[in-house]
Amino acid sequence: MYQHKLQNQLQARIIIQPDTQCWEWQGQISNSGRGRIMIQSEDGTTRTVSAEDASYLAFIGAIPAKTLVKQSCGNRLCINPEHLDLMELP
C-alpha cells in the first residue's frame, strides 16, 4: 500500500516526454537542479528525498546502503524507473 500511494504521488507530478520517455519531475526542484519530494515512511515519519530516490523506492524497491540512484538518460529531472540505475559509492 505504501508503494502504491507513493507511485500515485509521483505520477501526479510528471510530464512524460514522448521522444525520450523521460518522466520529467514537475514538483519542487533543489538548487542542484534535481527534483525533491517529502515522503512519509511506513512508520509515519516524513523526510525529504530526491525525486529519483522516491521513484526507485516506489517502483523498484529499497536502495542499498552506500549507493546512489542515477539517471541513465542524463536528465536530472527524470524519474522513469526504467532510466534509474544504482551507483556504488567508494
A tleap script that builds the chain and sets N, CA, C and O, in Angstrom:
source leaprc.protein.ff14SB
mol = sequence {
  NMET TYR GLN HIE LYS LEU GLN ASN GLN LEU
  GLN ALA ARG ILE ILE ILE GLN PRO ASP THR
  GLN CYS TRP GLU TRP GLN GLY GLN ILE SER
  ASN SER GLY ARG GLY ARG ILE MET ILE GLN
  SER GLU ASP GLY THR THR ARG THR VAL SER
  ALA GLU ASP ALA SER TYR LEU ALA PHE ILE
  GLY ALA ILE PRO ALA LYS THR LEU VAL LYS
  GLN SER CYS GLY ASN ARG LEU CYS ILE ASN
  PRO GLU HIE LEU ASP LEU MET GLU LEU CPRO
}
set mol.1.N position { 0.824 -1.200 0.000 }
set mol.1.CA position { 0.000 0.000 0.000 }
set mol.1.C position { 0.867 1.263 0.000 }
set mol.1.O position { 0.570 2.227 -0.704 }
set mol.2.N position { 1.939 1.247 0.794 }
set mol.2.CA position { 2.840 2.400 0.864 }
set mol.2.C position { 3.404 2.719 -0.514 }
set mol.2.O position { 3.410 3.877 -0.933 }
set mol.3.N position { 3.882 1.687 -1.226 }
set mol.3.CA position { 4.474 1.915 -2.536 }
set mol.3.C position { 3.433 2.439 -3.525 }
set mol.3.O position { 3.734 3.322 -4.329 }
set mol.4.N position { 2.221 1.905 -3.473 }
set mol.4.CA position { 1.163 2.342 -4.385 }
set mol.4.C position { 0.835 3.824 -4.162 }
set mol.4.O position { 0.653 4.572 -5.122 }
set mol.5.N position { 0.761 4.240 -2.905 }
set mol.5.CA position { 0.473 5.639 -2.593 }
set mol.5.C position { 1.596 6.543 -3.113 }
set mol.5.O position { 1.335 7.608 -3.672 }
set mol.6.N position { 2.837 6.113 -2.926 }
set mol.6.CA position { 3.975 6.896 -3.395 }
set mol.6.C position { 4.007 6.941 -4.924 }
set mol.6.O position { 4.330 7.980 -5.501 }
set mol.7.N position { 3.680 5.841 -5.579 }
set mol.7.CA position { 3.612 5.829 -7.037 }
set mol.7.C position { 2.609 6.862 -7.539 }
set mol.7.O position { 2.900 7.619 -8.465 }
set mol.8.N position { 1.424 6.892 -6.925 }
set mol.8.CA position { 0.395 7.864 -7.324 }
set mol.8.C position { 0.862 9.296 -7.089 }
set mol.8.O position { 0.628 10.176 -7.918 }
set mol.9.N position { 1.518 9.524 -5.967 }
set mol.9.CA position { 2.021 10.852 -5.624 }
set mol.9.C position { 3.042 11.321 -6.673 }
set mol.9.O position { 3.029 12.481 -7.083 }
set mol.10.N position { 3.912 10.421 -7.096 }
set mol.10.CA position { 4.928 10.769 -8.086 }
set mol.10.C position { 4.313 10.987 -9.468 }
set mol.10.O position { 4.639 11.957 -10.152 }
set mol.11.N position { 3.433 10.089 -9.870 }
set mol.11.CA position { 2.852 10.174 -11.215 }
set mol.11.C position { 1.985 11.417 -11.398 }
set mol.11.O position { 1.751 11.849 -12.527 }
set mol.12.N position { 1.511 11.988 -10.309 }
set mol.12.CA position { 0.715 13.216 -10.392 }
set mol.12.C position { 1.587 14.433 -10.679 }
set mol.12.O position { 1.068 15.507 -10.984 }
set mol.13.N position { 2.909 14.276 -10.585 }
set mol.13.CA position { 3.812 15.416 -10.735 }
set mol.13.C position { 4.825 15.231 -11.860 }
set mol.13.O position { 5.946 15.734 -11.774 }
set mol.14.N position { 4.441 14.515 -12.911 }
set mol.14.CA position { 5.362 14.312 -14.022 }
set mol.14.C position { 4.716 14.679 -15.359 }
set mol.14.O position { 3.494 14.722 -15.497 }
set mol.15.N position { 5.568 14.936 -16.314 }
set mol.15.CA position { 5.181 15.035 -17.721 }
set mol.15.C position { 6.065 14.039 -18.460 }
set mol.15.O position { 7.288 14.071 -18.321 }
set mol.16.N position { 5.454 13.159 -19.242 }
set mol.16.CA position { 6.224 12.174 -19.993 }
set mol.16.C position { 6.633 12.785 -21.327 }
set mol.16.O position { 5.792 13.238 -22.104 }
set mol.17.N position { 7.942 12.788 -21.578 }
set mol.17.CA position { 8.479 13.302 -22.834 }
set mol.17.C position { 8.391 12.203 -23.889 }
set mol.17.O position { 9.044 11.169 -23.747 }
set mol.18.N position { 7.597 12.403 -24.948 }
set mol.18.CA position { 7.376 11.326 -25.918 }
set mol.18.C position { 8.633 10.878 -26.672 }
set mol.18.O position { 8.740 9.712 -27.052 }
set mol.19.N position { 9.579 11.788 -26.890 }
set mol.19.CA position { 10.774 11.418 -27.653 }
set mol.19.C position { 11.790 10.627 -26.832 }
set mol.19.O position { 12.522 9.810 -27.391 }
set mol.20.N position { 11.851 10.851 -25.522 }
set mol.20.CA position { 12.847 10.178 -24.672 }
set mol.20.C position { 12.232 9.204 -23.673 }
set mol.20.O position { 12.939 8.383 -23.090 }
set mol.21.N position { 10.924 9.293 -23.474 }
set mol.21.CA position { 10.213 8.523 -22.451 }
set mol.21.C position { 10.649 8.914 -21.034 }
set mol.21.O position { 10.384 8.181 -20.081 }
set mol.22.N position { 11.313 10.061 -20.894 }
set mol.22.CA position { 11.655 10.561 -19.562 }
set mol.22.C position { 10.379 11.004 -18.866 }
set mol.22.O position { 9.505 11.623 -19.473 }
set mol.23.N position { 10.284 10.677 -17.582 }
set mol.23.CA position { 9.201 11.170 -16.743 }
set mol.23.C position { 9.756 12.411 -16.055 }
set mol.23.O position { 10.403 12.288 -15.015 }
set mol.24.N position { 9.527 13.587 -16.597 }
set mol.24.CA position { 10.128 14.801 -16.053 }
set mol.24.C position { 9.363 15.306 -14.840 }
set mol.24.O position { 8.155 15.537 -14.892 }
set mol.25.N position { 10.081 15.467 -13.770 }
set mol.25.CA position { 9.541 15.916 -12.490 }
set mol.25.C position { 9.068 17.353 -12.598 }
set mol.25.O position { 9.791 18.216 -13.095 }
set mol.26.N position { 7.847 17.610 -12.128 }
set mol.26.CA position { 7.251 18.940 -12.179 }
set mol.26.C position { 7.042 19.531 -10.785 }
set mol.26.O position { 6.467 20.610 -10.643 }
set mol.27.N position { 7.506 18.827 -9.769 }
set mol.27.CA position { 7.360 19.312 -8.397 }
set mol.27.C position { 8.535 20.190 -8.002 }
set mol.27.O position { 9.162 20.830 -8.845 }
set mol.28.N position { 8.819 20.210 -6.724 }
set mol.28.CA position { 9.885 21.053 -6.184 }
set mol.28.C position { 11.237 20.624 -6.746 }
set mol.28.O position { 11.498 19.436 -6.931 }
set mol.29.N position { 12.096 21.616 -7.015 }
set mol.29.CA position { 13.423 21.356 -7.563 }
set mol.29.C position { 14.462 21.969 -6.638 }
set mol.29.O position { 14.325 23.114 -6.206 }
set mol.30.N position { 15.498 21.203 -6.340 }
set mol.30.CA position { 16.555 21.670 -5.441 }
set mol.30.C position { 17.489 22.625 -6.173 }
set mol.30.O position { 17.395 22.784 -7.390 }
set mol.31.N position { 18.385 23.257 -5.433 }
set mol.31.CA position { 19.368 24.170 -6.022 }
set mol.31.C position { 20.291 23.455 -7.001 }
set mol.31.O position { 20.854 24.086 -7.895 }
set mol.32.N position { 20.450 22.142 -6.839 }
set mol.32.CA position { 21.318 21.368 -7.733 }
set mol.32.C position { 20.605 20.968 -9.025 }
set mol.32.O position { 21.203 20.334 -9.894 }
set mol.33.N position { 19.328 21.337 -9.151 }
set mol.33.CA position { 18.583 21.032 -10.364 }
set mol.33.C position { 17.922 19.673 -10.378 }
set mol.33.O position { 17.485 19.203 -11.428 }
set mol.34.N position { 17.846 19.042 -9.230 }
set mol.34.CA position { 17.202 17.727 -9.116 }
set mol.34.C position { 15.859 17.884 -8.419 }
set mol.34.O position { 15.672 18.771 -7.586 }
set mol.35.N position { 14.939 17.012 -8.773 }
set mol.35.CA position { 13.649 17.028 -8.107 }
set mol.35.C position { 13.772 16.576 -6.662 }
set mol.35.O position { 14.668 15.808 -6.311 }
set mol.36.N position { 12.862 17.063 -5.830 }
set mol.36.CA position { 12.828 16.591 -4.446 }
set mol.36.C position { 11.384 16.563 -3.981 }
set mol.36.O position { 10.527 17.293 -4.478 }
set mol.37.N position { 11.146 15.692 -3.007 }
set mol.37.CA position { 9.789 15.476 -2.526 }
set mol.37.C position { 9.842 15.023 -1.072 }
set mol.37.O position { 10.775 14.336 -0.655 }
set mol.38.N position { 8.840 15.413 -0.318 }
set mol.38.CA position { 8.714 14.930 1.052 }
set mol.38.C position { 7.864 13.667 1.016 }
set mol.38.O position { 6.761 13.667 0.470 }
set mol.39.N position { 8.383 12.594 1.601 }
set mol.39.CA position { 7.647 11.332 1.628 }
set mol.39.C position { 7.419 10.906 3.066 }
set mol.39.O position { 8.147 11.297 3.979 }
set mol.40.N position { 6.396 10.102 3.238 }
set mol.40.CA position { 6.093 9.551 4.557 }
set mol.40.C position { 6.448 8.076 4.528 }
set mol.40.O position { 5.966 7.325 3.680 }
set mol.41.N position { 7.299 7.668 5.467 }
set mol.41.CA position { 7.693 6.270 5.568 }
set mol.41.C position { 6.553 5.444 6.142 }
set mol.41.O position { 5.571 5.982 6.653 }
set mol.42.N position { 6.700 4.130 6.047 }
set mol.42.CA position { 5.666 3.241 6.565 }
set mol.42.C position { 5.442 3.429 8.063 }
set mol.42.O position { 4.350 3.169 8.568 }
set mol.43.N position { 6.484 3.883 8.776 }
set mol.43.CA position { 6.338 4.093 10.225 }
set mol.43.C position { 5.741 5.453 10.563 }
set mol.43.O position { 5.575 5.784 11.737 }
set mol.44.N position { 5.413 6.257 9.525 }
set mol.44.CA position { 4.751 7.534 9.746 }
set mol.44.C position { 5.672 8.737 9.779 }
set mol.44.O position { 5.195 9.871 9.794 }
set mol.45.N position { 6.988 8.520 9.790 }
set mol.45.CA position { 7.917 9.647 9.794 }
set mol.45.C position { 8.014 10.236 8.380 }
set mol.45.O position { 7.853 9.522 7.390 }
set mol.46.N position { 8.277 11.534 8.301 }
set mol.46.CA position { 8.428 12.178 6.997 }
set mol.46.C position { 9.869 12.623 6.810 }
set mol.46.O position { 10.583 12.930 7.765 }
set mol.47.N position { 10.270 12.646 5.541 }
set mol.47.CA position { 11.621 13.111 5.209 }
set mol.47.C position { 11.623 13.586 3.771 }
set mol.47.O position { 10.784 13.173 2.969 }
set mol.48.N position { 12.562 14.447 3.448 }
set mol.48.CA position { 12.718 14.935 2.088 }
set mol.48.C position { 13.780 14.096 1.394 }
set mol.48.O position { 14.873 13.891 1.921 }
set mol.49.N position { 13.442 13.616 0.205 }
set mol.49.CA position { 14.367 12.810 -0.590 }
set mol.49.C position { 14.364 13.326 -2.018 }
set mol.49.O position { 13.487 14.096 -2.409 }
set mol.50.N position { 15.342 12.902 -2.786 }
set mol.50.CA position { 15.343 13.269 -4.196 }
set mol.50.C position { 14.193 12.553 -4.892 }
set mol.50.O position { 13.772 11.476 -4.471 }
set mol.51.N position { 13.698 13.156 -5.951 }
set mol.51.CA position { 12.589 12.551 -6.692 }
set mol.51.C position { 13.014 11.219 -7.297 }
set mol.51.O position { 12.210 10.290 -7.374 }
set mol.52.N position { 14.280 11.116 -7.731 }
set mol.52.CA position { 14.738 9.841 -8.284 }
set mol.52.C position { 14.812 8.755 -7.218 }
set mol.52.O position { 14.508 7.595 -7.498 }
set mol.53.N position { 15.212 9.113 -5.998 }
set mol.53.CA position { 15.203 8.141 -4.903 }
set mol.53.C position { 13.771 7.689 -4.597 }
set mol.53.O position { 13.517 6.500 -4.404 }
set mol.54.N position { 12.846 8.640 -4.557 }
set mol.54.CA position { 11.446 8.312 -4.290 }
set mol.54.C position { 10.899 7.375 -5.366 }
set mol.54.O position { 10.177 6.427 -5.058 }
set mol.55.N position { 11.241 7.640 -6.624 }
set mol.55.CA position { 10.776 6.789 -7.715 }
set mol.55.C position { 11.363 5.391 -7.595 }
set mol.55.O position { 10.662 4.399 -7.796 }
set mol.56.N position { 12.628 5.315 -7.274 }
set mol.56.CA position { 13.259 3.996 -7.100 }
set mol.56.C position { 12.562 3.231 -5.988 }
set mol.56.O position { 12.243 2.053 -6.147 }
set mol.57.N position { 12.323 3.895 -4.864 }
set mol.57.CA position { 11.643 3.254 -3.733 }
set mol.57.C position { 10.232 2.795 -4.111 }
set mol.57.O position { 9.797 1.716 -3.709 }
set mol.58.N position { 9.528 3.613 -4.878 }
set mol.58.CA position { 8.133 3.326 -5.220 }
set mol.58.C position { 7.985 2.225 -6.258 }
set mol.58.O position { 7.073 1.403 -6.162 }
set mol.59.N position { 8.864 2.198 -7.243 }
set mol.59.CA position { 8.674 1.295 -8.379 }
set mol.59.C position { 9.630 0.105 -8.405 }
set mol.59.O position { 9.342 -0.898 -9.058 }
set mol.60.N position { 10.757 0.199 -7.708 }
set mol.60.CA position { 11.747 -0.878 -7.760 }
set mol.60.C position { 11.935 -1.530 -6.398 }
set mol.60.O position { 11.801 -2.747 -6.266 }
set mol.61.N position { 12.248 -0.720 -5.375 }
set mol.61.CA position { 12.438 -1.274 -4.038 }
set mol.61.C position { 13.453 -0.471 -3.252 }
set mol.61.O position { 13.773 0.667 -3.593 }
set mol.62.N position { 13.944 -1.079 -2.210 }
set mol.62.CA position { 14.868 -0.413 -1.290 }
set mol.62.C position { 16.171 -0.038 -1.996 }
set mol.62.O position { 16.610 -0.712 -2.928 }
set mol.63.N position { 16.767 1.039 -1.533 }
set mol.63.CA position { 18.061 1.488 -2.046 }
set mol.63.C position { 19.125 0.973 -1.077 }
set mol.63.O position { 19.130 1.347 0.096 }
set mol.64.N position { 20.025 0.117 -1.562 }
set mol.64.CA position { 21.045 -0.428 -0.658 }
set mol.64.C position { 21.955 0.663 -0.089 }
set mol.64.O position { 22.134 1.719 -0.695 }
set mol.65.N position { 22.515 0.391 1.068 }
set mol.65.CA position { 23.464 1.321 1.686 }
set mol.65.C position { 24.649 1.534 0.752 }
set mol.65.O position { 25.013 0.645 -0.018 }
set mol.66.N position { 25.238 2.706 0.826 }
set mol.66.CA position { 26.415 3.092 0.045 }
set mol.66.C position { 26.178 3.052 -1.460 }
set mol.66.O position { 27.073 2.711 -2.234 }
set mol.67.N position { 24.956 3.407 -1.864 }
set mol.67.CA position { 24.659 3.525 -3.291 }
set mol.67.C position { 23.886 4.814 -3.550 }
set mol.67.O position { 23.205 5.337 -2.668 }
set mol.68.N position { 24.004 5.307 -4.766 }
set mol.68.CA position { 23.250 6.472 -5.225 }
set mol.68.C position { 22.375 6.045 -6.389 }
set mol.68.O position { 22.742 5.156 -7.157 }
set mol.69.N position { 21.211 6.682 -6.520 }
set mol.69.CA position { 20.348 6.464 -7.674 }
set mol.69.C position { 20.706 7.525 -8.712 }
set mol.69.O position { 20.700 8.720 -8.417 }
set mol.70.N position { 21.015 7.081 -9.924 }
set mol.70.CA position { 21.398 7.987 -11.010 }
set mol.70.C position { 20.523 7.723 -12.229 }
set mol.70.O position { 20.053 6.605 -12.440 }
set mol.71.N position { 20.313 8.765 -13.026 }
set mol.71.CA position { 19.540 8.648 -14.261 }
set mol.71.C position { 20.465 8.219 -15.400 }
set mol.71.O position { 21.446 8.902 -15.696 }
set mol.72.N position { 20.156 7.095 -16.035 }
set mol.72.CA position { 20.969 6.621 -17.162 }
set mol.72.C position { 20.774 7.504 -18.391 }
set mol.72.O position { 21.623 7.511 -19.283 }
set mol.73.N position { 19.669 8.246 -18.452 }
set mol.73.CA position { 19.369 9.116 -19.592 }
set mol.73.C position { 20.085 10.455 -19.506 }
set mol.73.O position { 20.158 11.180 -20.499 }
set mol.74.N position { 20.619 10.797 -18.328 }
set mol.74.CA position { 21.313 12.067 -18.152 }
set mol.74.C position { 20.413 13.246 -17.827 }
set mol.74.O position { 20.904 14.360 -17.645 }
set mol.75.N position { 19.107 13.028 -17.750 }
set mol.75.CA position { 18.153 14.093 -17.442 }
set mol.75.C position { 17.962 14.155 -15.929 }
set mol.75.O position { 17.385 13.239 -15.343 }
set mol.76.N position { 18.433 15.213 -15.294 }
set mol.76.CA position { 18.363 15.329 -13.832 }
set mol.76.C position { 16.948 15.326 -13.278 }
set mol.76.O position { 16.751 15.025 -12.101 }
set mol.77.N position { 15.962 15.655 -14.099 }
set mol.77.CA position { 14.574 15.684 -13.637 }
set mol.77.C position { 13.809 14.408 -13.967 }
set mol.77.O position { 12.626 14.298 -13.644 }
set mol.78.N position { 14.463 13.448 -14.602 }
set mol.78.CA position { 13.791 12.206 -14.993 }
set mol.78.C position { 13.651 11.277 -13.792 }
set mol.78.O position { 14.605 11.050 -13.048 }
set mol.79.N position { 12.422 10.736 -13.615 }
set mol.79.CA position { 12.194 9.763 -12.545 }
set mol.79.C position { 11.612 8.462 -13.099 }
set mol.79.O position { 11.058 7.663 -12.345 }
set mol.80.N position { 11.735 8.244 -14.415 }
set mol.80.CA position { 11.266 7.000 -15.013 }
set mol.80.C position { 12.085 5.854 -14.425 }
set mol.80.O position { 13.308 5.846 -14.561 }
set mol.81.N position { 11.433 4.879 -13.770 }
set mol.81.CA position { 12.187 3.790 -13.148 }
set mol.81.C position { 13.039 3.008 -14.141 }
set mol.81.O position { 14.044 2.412 -13.754 }
set mol.82.N position { 12.651 3.001 -15.420 }
set mol.82.CA position { 13.455 2.316 -16.433 }
set mol.82.C position { 14.745 3.071 -16.747 }
set mol.82.O position { 15.651 2.514 -17.367 }
set mol.83.N position { 14.834 4.322 -16.328 }
set mol.83.CA position { 16.027 5.140 -16.558 }
set mol.83.C position { 16.892 5.267 -15.300 }
set mol.83.O position { 17.880 6.000 -15.308 }
set mol.84.N position { 16.537 4.570 -14.231 }
set mol.84.CA position { 17.262 4.709 -12.968 }
set mol.84.C position { 18.192 3.521 -12.742 }
set mol.84.O position { 17.802 2.364 -12.896 }
set mol.85.N position { 19.424 3.836 -12.377 }
set mol.85.CA position { 20.443 2.831 -12.064 }
set mol.85.C position { 21.047 3.144 -10.706 }
set mol.85.O position { 20.994 4.280 -10.233 }
set mol.86.N position { 21.615 2.128 -10.091 }
set mol.86.CA position { 22.322 2.321 -8.837 }
set mol.86.C position { 23.813 2.464 -9.117 }
set mol.86.O position { 24.367 1.763 -9.964 }
set mol.87.N position { 24.450 3.371 -8.400 }
set mol.87.CA position { 25.885 3.577 -8.500 }
set mol.87.C position { 26.485 3.372 -7.115 }
set mol.87.O position { 26.080 4.028 -6.155 }
set mol.88.N position { 27.435 2.476 -7.014 }
set mol.88.CA position { 28.076 2.203 -5.723 }
set mol.88.C position { 29.030 3.335 -5.373 }
set mol.88.O position { 29.749 3.858 -6.225 }
set mol.89.N position { 29.014 3.695 -4.099 }
set mol.89.CA position { 29.950 4.699 -3.594 }
set mol.89.C position { 31.226 3.990 -3.163 }
set mol.89.O position { 31.175 2.847 -2.710 }
set mol.90.N position { 32.358 4.647 -3.296 }
set mol.90.CA position { 33.630 4.013 -2.886 }
set mol.90.C position { 33.702 3.799 -1.387 }
set mol.90.O position { 34.699 3.280 -0.885 }
savepdb mol mol.pdb
quit
